[in-house]
Amino acid sequence: MVFVHEVREPDARSARKEASGGALFPAIVIMNMRRRTFLKKGLLAGSACAFPACHRSITKADVLRALIEQVVRPNTAAVARDSQELDGALGRFTAHPALTTLQTARQRWQRALLSWKRADAFRAGPIMDSNSLLRALFWPVRTGAIDALLQGSQAIDDASIDAMGVDRRGLFALEHLLHSSEPDEQLVAAFVGPNGERRARLARALAGNVSLHAQKVTRALGNGKKYADEFAAGGQDSLNRLVAQLVYTVESVTDGRLGRILGLAKSGQLTATEVEGGRSRMSQQIALSYLQASEQLYLGVDAGLSQLLKMISPGTDQGLRAAFSRAIHAVADLGLPLEEVAARAPASLEAAADASQQLERALKTDLASTLGVTLTFSSTDGD
């Protein structure tokens, strides 16, 4: 037989009693008793809150609101910041044409382009209501009409640019001015002297117009809370539009970029002018930015579509995360403009297209069906 002797820690009363009897009860024992009692209460409280009942389930409205405040608003702020920096860089380049100022202007152009492309992954709210995406990102521009404008006598100022057709302005009109098949020294020389002043004026006006539209969107969105509440109040309709936009964006990478370039290469019709971002060698970065922006909308910051999906089907959420990762890594690993990959290593481009298509299918089937989404593409009209 085993006897268990229970050892009890002395309570405060017995401690005082023992101390009054002449046997000094160490103060450190009392302190340790209190510390253990405090820790026990803390652990009990912590363990109680570890149960799911202590955590409020995330709602559809929570996710929709968080995506506007934590993803869309910062992306819109980046568009305004990068567009303003582009405007400044063009001003410095045209004031002092040189290889160094040209390189800086190109870098600011690339940064602004990718910011606009990330914003383009969410086509709703102020950025669509203002038609700013169309005015900043229209492609292909009519390069012949831009060259004719440079040779003509039509006024070039803010008002004339704002009234101009979208096929002669925006970031891709600037691409035409900042990138050329000629050596960079010749491009810089084209901005020098009396003959270069008109080109310089057009470049400044185009950059200023892009910045103007970026600021317009930023002002309309404000701190994002008003639109976030409106988008959250849309409930299932907003969710439908969001998922449809994800599908549309990934599909545009699969078919409109990777697949299209593969098709042009196979038919022998692939040239830089046939590729968005071809003149600036930015085609791969553009495709990658769309996939990354879509993943950002799926994951969110504190709350995203991933959290909604995870509550219903954790395995489906893991599958979507993996599909995003595969597609993003496949495009990132190409390491070169898409048109160059198509010529040098078409199998790599085909593998990237396949990974993007698998992601597209997962969004159309797994994500949409699990969240009860009805796919419509009305939110993408106007492209």
Buried (B, 14 or more C-beta within 10 A) or exposed (E): EEEEEEEEEBEEEEBEEEBEEEEEBEEEEBEEBEEEEEEEEEEEEEEEEEEEEEEEEBBBBBBBBBBBBBBBBBBBBBBBBBBBBBBBBBBBBBEEBBEEBBEBBBEBBBBBBBBBBBBBBBBBBBBBEBEBBBBBBBBEBBBEBBEEBBEEEEEBEEEBBBEBEBBBBBBBBBBBBBBEEEEEEEBBBBBBEEEBEBBBBBBBBBBBBBBBBBBBBBEBBEEBEEBBBBBBEBEEEBBBBBBBBBBBBBBBBBBBBBBBBBEBBEEEEBEBEEBBBBBBBBBBBBBBBBBBBBBBBBBBEEBBBBBBBBEEBEEBBEBBBEBBEBBBEBBBEBEBBBBBBBBEBBEBBBBBBBBBBBBBBBBBEBBBEBBEBEBEEEBBEEE
